[in-house]
Amino acid sequence: MKEYGKNIQGLVDHLLTIEDREKRTQSAYTVIDVIKRLNPQWRQENDQKLWDDLYIMSDFKLEVDSPFPMPDKKILGRKPLPIGYPKGEIRFKHYGRNIEKLIELAIEMEDDEEQEEAIIYIGQLMRSFHSTWNRDNFDDGIILDDIKTLSKGKLHIDLDKVKENGLFESNTRRDFKTQSSTSRSNNNNNKNRRGNKRRSNHKKRRN
């Protein structure tokens, strides 16, 4: 196994020459520890994988009292499981499935302002995607129509408002999650300032 190198392979070969089972087991634990020391990124690795690899490097001839049983030799020829692909057709392929997921999230938003921020953010993404496919005859109305179609009429924003303020342009892009958290932070700061002002006035009256 190339990821371990010749030196580790040499140690594993040496394990097979140790006749005493107890010493062989202790040495096998030492080899596992050496692997972890030489590869710090593997310290959090599943120990069973390291022991399985040890057995593989010994050609399944290593007999030790390990915390895990020797794996079946069939694992070497086992084909990986097929990758599951999402089912269902994408309505507008140039936008991708992630846009559909964002629209589903926006539909679930109960706060009108947050939902509008989400529509603007989605519109900016859709505009950038659309422009890579079709730079001619582009209009924000196309984006709005597509949003209505994908949301089944549940998401809407005034077209004149979008055009006048350039809401779908990339230079006005703001993550609606960040914008919402910023708004909440500003509200909290305003509350704190009002509270501090009241305490200051109260102290003045007492003096």
Sequence and secondary structure as in RCSB ss.txt:
>XXXX:A:sequence
MKEYGKNIQGLVDHLLTIEDREKRTQSAYTVIDVIKRLNPQWRQENDQKLWDDLYIMSDFKLEVDSPFPMPDKKI
LGRKPLPIGYPKGEIRFKHYGRNIEKLIELAIEMEDDEEQEEAIIYIGQLMRSFHSTWNRDNFDDGIILDDIKTL
SKGKLHIDLDKVKENGLFESNTRRDFKTQSSTSRSNNNNNKNRRGNKRRSNHKKRRN
>XXXX:A:secstr
 TTTHHHHHHHHHHHTT   HHHHHHHHHHHHHHHHHH GGGTTS HHHHHHHHHHHTTT      SS    GGG
GG          S  SSTTT HHHHHHHHHHHH   HHHHHHHHHHHHHHHHHHHHHH  SS  HHHHHHHHHHH
TTT     HHHHHHHTTTSGGG   HHHHHHHHHHHHHHHHHHHHHHHHHHHHHHH 
